[in-house]
Amino acid sequence: MALDQLKAFLGVMQNDAALRSEVLAAATADDVAQIGARLGFEFSGDELLRLSGQTVGRVTVTKQDIPGEYN
């Protein structure tokens, strides 16, 4: 149930300004997944990217295109 884990993480993030700042500073979706894993949430960067354009609670997931990134 990685999607449930991801949605729970986003719920925590919407109420935690420090976590939100850390997530916004992350370079890749996999980096965000690692932040989540550190807090006990299990989801992948790919699962996060699949939510791009969707809103969960008060959080809208948006994929950022970073020039020069080839991952």
Summary of the structure (lengths in Angstrom):
residues: 71
radius of gyration: 11.3
end to end distance: 25.3
largest distance: 33.0
contacts: 170
relative contact order: 0.21
helix: 54%
strand: 6%
